[in-house]
């Protein structure tokens, strides 16, 4: 179930998801960045506020709402 208390105005522009990890830390997960002329890509992970989340971290993944 998505966490509905996330303030997406605090997220980086490329952030597409918010989630907690097993250590109790929250992160914004950004859209993959593909290096030109290669098969290499990476997704940036940025520290984020917890926004009061108290559930199981395995169910914390929340996608940014479509605008």
N, C-alpha and C positions, 0 to 999 in steps of 0.2 A: 504494500500500500504506500503510495507516495506521501512524503512528509509535506504537509500543506503550510507550514510556518516559515518556509524558506523565503528570504527576501532576495529575489533575483536582481534587484537594482545594485546589490553588492557584488554580484558575480562579474568576472571578466567577460568581455564581449564574446569571446569564443567558447565560453563555458556552455556545455550542453547538458551536463548531469551534475548532481550533487550526491555525495554518498559518504557514509562513515566507514572506517576500517576497523579491524579487530582490536586495535589499540585505543579506540575511542576518539580518534582524530577524524575531522571532517575535511573533505576536499572537493573542489570544483574539478570536474574532468572535462577537458576541452576537446573540441572536434579535432580529428587527426590532422596533422600538418604533413603533407607529402613533399619530400625533397624533389625538386625538378630533375628530370632526366635520370631518375633512379627508381628502384623498387622499394626504397626505404621510407618508412613513415613512423611518426611517433605522436602520441597523445600527451599533451601537457597536463600535469596534475598540480593544482595550486591549493594551498591551505585555505580553509573556509571556516566560518563560524559554525557552531553546532546547532544553533537555532532551537535549542531546547529538546532535541531529539533524545528519546529514552528507550526506543525499541531495539530490536535485534539488528545489529549492523548488516547482517546478510539480507535484510529486507529494506534497507535504507535508500537504495538507488532511486533517485527521483529525476525524471527528465524535465528539462526546462519547458515551460508551457509555450505552445506555438502562439505567435502574435500576428 
